[in-house]
Amino acid sequence: MNEALTILAAGDEFVRTDLLAGALRDKLGDAPTIRELELPWPTTPWSSVAEVDEAAGDEDTMIAALDGIQVAVTHLAPFTERVLAHAQDLKLVVVSRGGPVNVNLDAATKHGIAVCYAPGRNAAAAAEFAVGLMLAACRSIAAGHHELATRTWPGHYFRYESAGIELGDSTVGLVGYGAIGRRVTTVLQAFGAHVLVYDPMIDEAEDGVEVVRLDELLARSRVVSLHARLTMDNRGMIGARELALMPVGSVLVNSARGGLLDHDALCDALESGQLSAAALDTYPAEPLPPDSRLFDAPRLVMTPHIAGCSREVAENAARICADEVGRWVAGQPLAALANPDVL
């Protein structure tokens, strides 16, 4: 099958085309023909393309690039109904992300195209970053740097009411307990924190964590960190009511998806002192509009959606995709098939 196989490697400036192509050659050898396409993300921000989200590139470019292609490996290329309808030879799409949101799964299934993805590709990077956000928010790391960068020496952080809180011996609540949440737990437990978990898919305590209802988690946690995947059911799950349940002076961290959180309610909680601090890596719109209230919210640490960004993530993603293509070529079961009905 390798000898007649033509693969499209559609990378970008993060999961680079040469990483995808190199991983494919390492796995399959030199027999397959690999065509390369470079997409302009993140220099050009991702967007919705027709009916798919978080995509880079355009439909016409993809239609032309997929001519004669049996397998496509990508990070962000848009696989819309129109693109898939034109890809007459395409049998497999592998997306180097934790979820194939840039692929119309219903259309792929209709056209007999299997779609795979790369779960866990950024679990280590995202977990490290989430704990970093907790530390930055709890211990005024970002705020202290900002003030010192103005060439002033801020002494007010040593006032009791301004002093930070430690993760050690604190109760930390994790909303969502997948691969990232589990890694965060390991780090938090090393600090000495007691970890509470809310996840509808988890019924019993494991790894030394305590599984509770969401309201109980919010009421008991000094720090709450969001790690749930965004769905239609949990959009806006943390709003004014939920923030009011948290102890006065607690901290909220969101490095999962912006849609999980009501950001106006967050700003209100920071302004009132209900929250002592918060840290965000994801937002309701990206890039944030210049008039967003978040820019003026007190004691808020913000980073530009980079929790899952490390060189290792890009390399791991390419390797996971190549392994999936290798399984498909060998006729083996696919490890992360998003549309099993296609079989």
JOPE-V303167 format. One line per field, one symbol per residue. ss: DSSP state (2 for helix, 1 for strand, 0 for the rest). psi: psi as a letter, one per 20 degrees, with the letter a starting at -180 (. if undefined). burial: b if it has 24 or more other C-alpha atoms within 12 Angstrom, else e. A space follows every 50 residues. Layout:
ss = ???
psi = ???
burial = ???
This chain:
ss = 02220111111000002222222222220000111111000000001110 01111100222222200000111100101022222200000111100000 00102222220001110000002222222222222222002222222200 00000222022200000000111110002222222222222001111100 00000000011002222222001111000000000001022222200001 11110002221022222222220011111100000000000022220001 1100000000222222222222222222200000001002220
psi = hhhjpppponabifnqhhgggghghhgiaigqpoqpppqjqjgoqrrpod jqrlqpargggggghjojphppprgjqpnrggghhimhiphpppplriql ijpnhghgghjkpqpramqjhjggghgggghgggghghjkggggggghij kqooiiiiqgiiqrqqhpjqppppoplbhghghggggghhhjqppqppoh iphqqqkjrpprqghggghiphppppjqpprhhjpkhoaggghhhqqpjr pppojephiipohghggghghijgphrrpqiqrhqpqpqhjphhhjpqkp ppqmljhjorhhggggggggghhghggghikqqqhmohmhhh.
burial = ebeebbbbbbbbbbbbbbbbbbbbbebbeeebbbbbbbbbbbeebbbbbe ebebbbbbbeebbebbbbbbbbbbbbbbbbbbbbbbbebbbbbbbbbbbb bbbbbbbbbebbbbbbbbbbbbbbbbbbbbbbbbbbbbbbbbbbeeeeee eeeeeeeeeeeeebbbbeebbbbbbbbbebbbbbbbbbbeeebbbbbbbe eeeeeeeebbbbebbbbbbbbbbbbbbbbbeeebebbbbeebbbbbbebb bbbbbbbbbbbbbbbbbbbbeebbbbbbbbbbbbbbeeeeeeebeebbbb bbbebbbbbeeebbbbbbbbbbbbbbbbbeeeebbbbbbeeee
